[in-house]
C-alpha cells in the first residue's frame, strides 16, 4: 500500500470528529517542527518559522518562508462531516430498549446509516475530583450502537422507497432497557479523575475502517472522505513544501451546517490570525491583495449508474485528477483568472485536471471558499477530489486522485 494511502487511513481512523481531527493534525504538524501558539498568549513570530493555532474544531497552520511584504498561498478545507449528533438529554427508553435521541447534522444520506456498527466520539465537559471544570476528547472506538432497519416482511414495499422519519427511525440502539445512562458511560470512559459530567458534544460514527476496493485496488472506500481527505492533503502539502513563499492552511469546523460560528469560516478565526501575523492594516491589505486562496472540498464524480445527473461537459471521473469547481451563483469562488492560473500549474507539471458545474436544474452546494474570500477579499478557486456517494456513511474516491491532487497542491504552494 502506498505511503500516502496508509497515512490517510491512519488520519481517518484517529479523526472521528472535528476535535480529534484537530488533534491528529496537530500531531502531524508538531512532528514536522511546527510550534503551537495560543490565542491567549503573546506571539513572537520569526521569518522562516512554522506555527499552528487551534480554536475548537478548527486549526490554522502557517510558515513564514517568504518576505514580510509578500502574499500568502492559502489552502482551506473543513473538519466536519455529515452525521448524527446526540441530543443533550440523549438517553431514550423505547419499548424495552436503551436508545439514543439524535439529530441530523448536515446533509446526511440517511438511508446509509441503517445496519452499521456505530461508535461514539466527541468532547465532554466535566468536574474533576478537585471540583475544577475540564474538557476532554472521548472516543469509544468499539461498536456501541446500531440503527436496525425494519425487516422487509414488515415493510413489504421497502424496495420502492419510503420517507425516513429521523425522529422515529434514526434512534441508535445501545442495549436492552437497563438502568444505565450515557452520562455514566462517559464518566466511566473518562476514568477515575472525572467526578461529575456536565455536558457533551457527541457524534456517532461507523467503526468499519477505510479500505482499498477494486480488482486492482484503484478505489478508496471510507467514512468522512468528505472532507478529511482534503484536510490530510493540505497538511501533507504544507509539511513537505520547500517553497520560499509564505504559506497557510485553514481547516474550519461547521462547514456542513453553514459555517456560522466562531470556529466556522463565517467566524473571525482566520482574520484574527492574519491580523496578528500582519498587525499593520496597510501592510496586511497589501499582502492579502497579493495572496491566493484554494478551497479544497470533494466534487461530485460521474456516477456510472446515473450519468444523466451530470451536465455532460462537466462530468468529472474518478481517477481523472483534481476538479475545478465553478458556479454562476458564486457558490464556488472560481473565476477565469484563478482557474487559468491553476490550469497553467497543471500543464507545467503534467497533472490531469477536470471541470465541474452542476446541472442547470439542480441546486449547487457550497464550500468555505465564498465565505473566506468575501471576508478577506482573497482571489482564488474551489477544487475537489472527484467522489462518489458524497454524504453517505461511506464514500468512494480514487487512489490516483490523491497523487494528482498532492502534486497540484505542491505546485500551488510554490509557483509564482
N, C-alpha and C positions, 0 to 999 in steps of 0.2 A: 504494500500500500504506500502511496506517495506520502512524503513527509507533510505536505500541505494538507492533505485529506486527513491524516492522523491528527494533525493539530486542530483542524476544525472539529473533528469528532470529540476530542478532549474538551474543547471550548464549549461545545453544545452540552456535553454531559455535566459540566460544572456550573452551568448557567441556566437554571430553570426559570428564574425570574429576574427582573431588572437589577435588583440588589446584588444577586450573585453574578450577573453579567459585569457589573462594575468591579466586583472583587476579582473575577477572573481576568479582566482587562488590566486591572492594576497590578496583578501578579506578573503578567507578561511584560508590562512596561517597566516595572521596577527591576525585574531581572535583566532588562536591557539597559539599565542605568538611568532611567527617568526618576526624578526626585518629586516626591509627593508634597504638595502645598496645601495649606488650609485656608479656607476663606476668611477665617477669623484672625489669621496671623499676618505679619508684615512680610511682603515678598521682596527678596533681594535677588533679582534676576541677572544673569550674566550672558553676554553674547556667546553662542556656542552651547549654552546649557539646554537640557531637556527636562521638561517638567510635566506634572499631571495634577489635576484638581478634580475632586468629585463633589457632587451635590445630589444626595438621594440616589435615585436610579439612573443618574446621568454622569458622564465623565468627559472631561476635555484634557487632551494631551498636546503639547507643542514643543517644537525645537526651534531655537533662535539661531539658525545656521547662517542667515544672510545678514545684510546690513540693516541697521535700525530703520532706515527710511524706505526699505523695500517691502513690497506687498507679501501677503501670505498665500500659500497654496493650501486650501482648506478642503478636507474630506468630512462628510457627515453621514450618519446612519442613525437608526433608533434601536433602543434596547428592549422594547416591549413587543409582545406578540399577542394576537387574539387568544382568548381563553375563557376560563370560568373562575370567577373570584368568589371566595367565601364571604357571606354577609357577616356583619359584626356579631350578631347572635346566631351563630351558624348551626347549632345543633337542631336537628329536626327529627321528631319521632313520627314514623309513618307505618301504620298497620303492623306493628311488631318488629320494626326495623329501625336501626340508627342510621339516619341520613344527614346530609348537609344541605343547608339552604345557600344557594349560589345565585349570582347574577352574571349575565354575559358581559365580558369585557371585549369591546371592539367588534369587528365584523366577522364573527365566528361562523365557519361552515359547521353548523351544529350537529348535523347527522353523523359527522365523522367522530364524534366523541362517545358514541354508544359502544359498549362492549370492549372497552380499553382498560388495561391495567393502569391505574392512576395513582400518583403520589401527591404530596403537598409540600410546598416551599414558599418562603416569603420572609417577612420581618415581623418580629414580636417585641412589644414593649412590656416590660415587667419591673417589679421591685425585687432587688436582691435581698439577702439576709440582713443587710445593714439599713434597709429601707430606702436605698438610692434607686432612682429610675434608670433603667438600662434599655438599650435597644440592641437586638441581636438578629442575625440571619439564621434561618432554620431550613433544613432540607431533610425530609424523612428518607428520601432515596428509594425506599422499598414500596411495593404496591400496597396502598391502604384502602383504595376505593374503586368502585366500578359503577357505571351507569348502564344498567341492563336494558336491552331492547325488549319490547313486548313481542312474544312469540307470534309467528305468522298465523298460527291456529286461532289466536285471539284477536288478530287484526288481519283478516283474510285478504284485504286489498292493500296491504302494506307496500307491495311492489309497484303499486300505481301511484305511490307517494301520499304524504299527508303533511299537514301543517303542524310543526313541532311547537308545543306549548312549553316554553322554558321554565316557567314557574312550577309546572307539574312534572315534566318529563326529564329535566336535566339535573335532578337531585341525586348526587352520588350516594351509593350505598356503602356505609362504613362497617356495618356489622348488625348483629341481632340486637334487639331492644334491651340493652343492659343499662346500668347506671353510669356508664362512662360519659365523658364530655370532651369536646375539642380542647377546652382550656386545660383540662387535666392532662390530655395527651401532649399538649405543647409544653406544659411545665415539666413533665417527665423527660421530654426530649431536650429541654434546656439544661437539665441537671440539677444537682443539689444547691447550687448558688442562687437559683431562682425561687422566690418565695410566693409572690403574688403576680398573676398575669393580669396586665392592664388592658391591652388591645393587640390587634394583629392585622396585617395585610397578607393574606394567604391565597395562593393560586394553586389550582390543580394543574398537573402536567402528566403526560404519558411516560411511563418508565422504559418503554421499548427504545433501545439506543438507535442512533443513526447508523445506516449501513450502506454498503455498496450493492447495487442492483443491476441486473442485466447479464446477458451471456458473457460479455466482455467487461463487466463491471464499469459501465460507462456512466451510470446514474448514481446519484446520492439521494436516498430517501431518509427523511428525518423530521423531527418536530422543530419548529421555531427557525427554520432556514430563512424565513422572512421575519426578522431581518438580521439574525445573528451571523449569517454567513458574511453579510456586508460589514458588520462590526469587526469580525475576525480579520477580514481582508484589509480593512483600514488600519487596524493595529499592526498587522504584519508589514504593511507598506511603510508606515511611519518608522517602525523599528529598523527595517532593512535599508531605508533610504540613506544614500551618501551625498545627497544633493546639498548645494550651498544656498538653497532657498529657505526662507522662513516657512515652517510647516505646522499645521494644526489639524487635529481631528476632533470632532464633537459628536458624542454619542448621547442622544436625547431619549428620555423616557416619555411615555404618554402620547406617542405619535398616533397609535391606533384609536385613541379616543379624542383626537382633536388638538393635542399639544398645548391645551390651555392651562398650564400650571407653572409653578416656579421652576420645575425641572424640565418642562417641555420646551420645544422650540419656540413657543409663543411667550415664554418667560424671558428673563433677562440674564440667564446664566452665561451665554457666550458673550453678550455685550459687556457684562461685568468683567469677565476675564480679559477681554481685549482692552478695556479701559485701564486695567492695572498693568498690562504689558506696555500700553501706549497711553500714559496718563495725560499727555498734552493733546487737547482736542484738535488743533490744527494738524499736528503730525499724524494723529490717528485717522483723520479724514483722508489725508493723502495716501496713507498706507492701505486703507480699505479700498480706495479708488484704484489701487494697483494690485488688488487681490483677486483671486478666482476661487469660486466655491463649487464643489461637486457633491451633490446629494446622491447617495447610493441606497437604492431600495429595489427589491425584486420587481421584475417585469413579467407580464403575462406571456408565456411562450405559447405557440400554436399547439392546441390540443388535437392530436390526430383523429380522435373520435368526434370532435366538434369544430372542424376548420371554419365553419360558417360564422363562428362567433368573433372572428378577427376581420379587420379590414385587410383585403388580400395583398396590398402592397406594404403593409405594416404588421407583418405576422412573424415575429422572431422565432427561431428554432432553438431547441436545446442543443448546446454544443457549437452554436454559431457565433459566440463571442458577446461582448458587452452590448447592451441595448441602450440606445439613445432615445429617451422618452420625451415626446412633445405633445403639447395640448394648447389649442387656441384660447381656451378659457383660463390659462395660466395656472392650471393645477400642477403643471411642471414648469420650471423656470427656464428651460432650454430655449435659446434663440439661435439665429443663424450664426452670430459671431462665436458663441460658446461651442455650438455643435461643430462649426468649421474648425475651431482650434483643436477640439478633441479628435476629429477625423484626421487632421494633419498628424497628430501624435500617432494614431493608429497606423496610418500609411507609412510613416517613417520607420516604425518599429515592427511592421508586418503583422499587425494584430487585427483579426477579423472583427467587424462590428455590424450592428443591425439597428433597425429603427422600429419604434412602436408608437402608434397613435390609435386611440380607441375608436371603435366603430362610431359613426356619427349619430346612431340611435341609442347609444349606451352612455351611462354616466361615467365620468373619468374619476378614478381615485386620485389621491394626492400624497405628498411626502413632507418632510421637514424643509424641503427646498424653498418653496414660496415664502413661508414664514420667516426663515432666516434671511433670505435675500431682501425681503421687504424691510425688516428691522434695521439691517446694516447697509443696505444699498449695494450689495455684492452682485457682481455678474457671475454667471455660471450655468450649470446644466444639471439635469437629472439623468442618472444612469441606473441600470439594473441588471442583475443576473437573470437570464430567462428561467422561468419557473413554472411548473405545473401544480395544480391543486392549491393555489395560494389561499391561505387562511384555513386550510384543512388542518386536522391534528397532525398529519404528516404531509410534507410537501416534497417535491422532486426537482432537483437541478442536475446539471451535467458536470462531471469531473473536469472536462476540458475547459468549461467556462470559468472555473476557479483560476486556472493558469492564465487564461486570456485576460481576465479582469485584473489579476495581480500584475501582469505586465503593463496593462493600461494605467493602473494607479501609480506604478513606479515611474512611468513617463510623466504622468500628471504632476507629481511632486517635484520633478526635476527640470522640465522643459521651459525654455524662455517663450 
